[in-house]
Amino acid sequence: MTDLSVFPITRKWPPQHPERLQLYSLPTPNGVKVSIMLEEIGMPYEAHTVRFDSQDQLSPAFLSLNPNNKIPAILDPHGPGGEPLALFESGAILIYLAEKSGKFIPLNASARYETLQWLMFQMGGIGPMFGQLGFFNKFAGKDYEDKRPRDRYVAESRRLLQVLEQRLEGRDWIMGRDYTVADIAILPWVRNLVGFYEAADLVGWEKFSNLHRVLDNWLQRPAVQRGLEIPPR
């Protein structure tokens, strides 16, 4: 059995099942990307809650795994070559799990790069822009009298939704008939924007019929329903 005790993070979050992949996360849009992926591929794992209210993400133990102090992060005792692998950044983790399992990423090279293109679209655009809109609409930024910052992110978020809406015309999922890591990356953020961030009216959510359809279908997937609640807050 692989000895994970050499990783300082295991001292703060001791694994009960050290033979399983260890997930350090919270059920945020970035966090649930990985828990949903793990549920979809059926890989055994153990989830650990990184509590923001007690600043777990700033603890030396967590920083030893992710110096960028963001969730999610993983520790796979069975990484490449049979050696443990510590990994952070949700997009990198999704690619790793897809390639390790052989699921939710096309084997065809052209389709694979197109899928990664949409994954990067989420990482570079949707996540940062939707997150800023959430700050200015729901959190501390909502108290700013000057609404120009909020409106900037409203406009950009609406534009990104329009890109997705057009892409989904006549398609079941981002890549067509096949469900991929692109959907697993993008749809948690769409759900959060119109739900938790309470921005549906601001972005004109009622106009995006394709996104409505795909989001509803995604939320019916049992693995998605489980992953959205992992780890518990």
C-alpha positions in Angstrom: 0.0 0.0 0.0 1.3 3.5 -0.9 2.4 5.5 2.1 0.8 9.0 1.9 2.3 10.1 5.2 5.1 11.8 3.4 2.6 14.4 2.2 2.0 17.1 4.9 -1.6 17.6 3.9 -2.4 14.1 5.3 -1.6 15.3 8.8 -4.4 17.8 8.8 -6.8 15.5 6.8 -5.8 11.9 7.7 -7.0 9.5 5.1 -9.3 6.7 6.2 -8.8 5.0 2.9 -5.2 5.8 1.8 -5.5 3.5 -1.2 -8.1 5.8 -2.7 -7.7 9.1 -4.5 -7.8 12.0 -1.9 -10.0 15.0 -2.8 -9.6 18.3 -1.0 -12.5 20.6 -1.9 -15.7 22.4 -1.3 -19.0 22.3 -3.3 -18.2 25.5 -5.3 -18.4 25.6 -9.1 -14.7 24.7 -9.4 -14.9 22.2 -6.6 -17.8 20.2 -7.9 -16.2 19.8 -11.3 -13.9 17.2 -9.8 -16.4 15.5 -7.5 -18.8 15.2 -10.4 -16.1 13.8 -12.6 -15.1 11.3 -10.0 -18.7 10.2 -9.6 -19.1 10.0 -13.4 -16.1 7.7 -13.9 -16.8 5.7 -10.8 -13.3 6.0 -9.4 -13.0 5.3 -5.6 -12.0 8.5 -3.7 -12.2 10.1 -0.3 -13.4 13.6 0.0 -12.1 16.1 2.6 -13.8 19.5 3.3 -11.5 22.5 3.0 -13.4 25.1 5.1 -13.1 28.7 4.1 -14.6 30.0 7.3 -11.6 28.6 9.2 -9.2 29.5 6.4 -8.2 25.9 5.8 -7.0 26.9 2.4 -4.3 29.1 3.9 -3.0 26.4 6.3 0.6 25.1 5.8 -0.9 21.7 5.2 -3.1 22.7 2.3 -0.4 25.0 0.9 2.0 22.1 0.8 -0.3 20.6 -1.9 -1.5 23.8 -3.6 0.7 26.9 -3.1 -2.0 28.9 -4.8 -4.4 28.2 -1.9 -7.4 27.3 -4.1 -9.6 24.3 -4.2 -9.9 21.7 -5.5 -6.7 19.7 -5.2 -6.1 15.9 -5.3 -3.6 13.4 -4.2 -3.7 10.2 -6.2 -1.8 7.4 -4.6 -1.7 5.6 -8.0 -0.4 8.2 -10.3 1.7 7.8 -13.4 4.2 5.0 -13.1 2.5 3.8 -9.9 3.8 6.8 -7.9 1.6 9.2 -6.0 0.6 12.4 -7.8 -0.4 15.7 -6.2 -2.3 18.0 -8.5 -4.2 21.3 -8.3 -6.1 23.4 -10.8 -9.6 22.0 -11.7 -9.0 22.0 -15.4 -5.7 20.0 -15.1 -7.4 17.6 -12.7 -10.3 17.0 -15.2 -7.8 16.3 -18.0 -5.9 13.9 -15.8 -8.9 12.0 -14.7 -10.3 11.8 -18.2 -7.1 10.4 -19.5 -6.6 8.0 -16.6 -10.1 6.6 -16.9 -10.4 6.9 -20.7 -13.8 8.5 -20.3 -15.3 11.9 -21.3 -12.6 12.9 -23.6 -12.5 11.9 -27.3 -9.9 9.5 -28.6 -9.8 11.2 -31.9 -7.1 13.8 -31.8 -9.1 16.6 -33.5 -12.1 16.1 -31.3 -9.9 15.9 -28.2 -8.3 19.3 -28.9 -11.7 20.8 -29.6 -13.0 19.5 -26.3 -9.9 21.0 -24.5 -10.6 24.2 -26.3 -14.0 24.5 -24.6 -12.6 23.4 -21.3 -10.1 26.3 -21.6 -13.0 28.6 -22.6 -14.5 27.9 -19.2 -11.2 28.3 -17.4 -10.2 31.6 -19.0 -13.6 33.2 -19.6 -16.6 31.8 -17.9 -15.1 31.2 -14.4 -13.4 34.5 -14.0 -16.3 36.6 -15.5 -19.1 34.8 -13.8 -17.2 35.0 -10.5 -16.8 38.8 -10.8 -20.4 39.2 -11.6 -21.2 37.2 -8.4 -19.0 39.5 -6.4 -20.6 42.7 -7.7 -24.2 41.3 -7.6 -24.3 39.3 -4.4 -21.3 39.9 -2.2 -19.4 42.9 -1.0 -19.4 44.6 -4.4 -23.2 44.9 -4.3 -22.9 47.8 -1.9 -20.8 49.9 -4.4 -22.8 52.9 -5.5 -21.1 52.9 -8.9 -22.7 50.1 -10.8 -20.4 50.3 -13.8 -18.2 47.5 -12.6 -21.2 45.2 -12.1 -22.6 46.2 -15.5 -19.3 45.4 -17.2 -19.4 41.8 -15.9 -23.1 41.5 -16.7 -22.4 42.4 -20.3 -19.5 40.0 -20.6 -21.3 37.2 -18.9 -24.3 37.7 -21.2 -21.9 37.6 -24.2 -20.3 34.3 -23.0 -23.8 32.8 -22.5 -24.6 33.8 -26.1 -21.5 31.9 -27.3 -22.7 28.8 -25.4 -26.2 29.2 -26.7 -25.1 29.3 -30.3 -22.7 26.4 -29.7 -25.6 24.2 -28.3 -28.0 24.8 -31.2 -28.8 21.4 -32.5 -26.4 19.7 -30.1 -27.1 17.6 -27.0 -23.9 18.7 -25.3 -21.0 21.0 -26.1 -19.3 18.4 -28.3 -22.5 17.2 -29.8 -23.9 13.8 -28.9 -21.1 13.0 -26.5 -20.9 14.3 -22.9 -17.4 15.4 -22.1 -15.2 17.2 -19.6 -16.2 20.4 -21.4 -19.8 20.0 -20.0 -18.5 19.0 -16.6 -16.4 22.2 -16.5 -18.9 24.7 -17.9 -22.3 23.7 -16.5 -21.5 24.1 -12.8 -20.7 27.8 -13.5 -23.9 28.3 -15.5 -25.9 26.8 -12.7 -24.2 29.0 -10.1 -24.6 32.2 -12.2 -28.4 31.9 -12.4 -28.9 30.3 -9.0 -26.5 31.1 -6.2 -25.3 34.4 -7.8 -28.9 35.4 -8.4 -28.0 36.9 -11.8 -30.7 35.3 -14.0 -32.6 38.6 -14.6 -29.5 40.6 -15.1 -28.2 38.4 -17.9 -31.6 37.7 -19.5 -31.5 34.0 -18.7 -35.0 33.4 -20.1 -33.6 34.0 -23.7 -31.2 31.1 -23.6 -33.4 28.2 -24.4 -30.6 25.8 -25.5 -28.8 26.4 -22.2 -32.0 25.8 -20.3 -32.4 22.5 -22.0 -28.8 21.3 -21.5 -28.6 22.5 -17.9 -31.9 20.7 -17.1 -30.6 17.5 -18.7 -27.3 17.7 -16.9 -29.0 18.2 -13.5 -30.9 14.9 -14.1 -27.7 12.9 -14.2 -27.3 10.9 -11.0 -23.6 11.5 -10.8 -24.1 15.2 -11.1 -26.7 15.1 -8.3 -24.3 13.3 -6.0 -21.2 15.4 -7.0 -23.0 18.7 -6.3 -23.1 17.7 -2.6 -19.5 16.6 -2.2 -17.8 17.3 0.0 -20.4 18.4 2.6 -20.0 22.0 3.7 
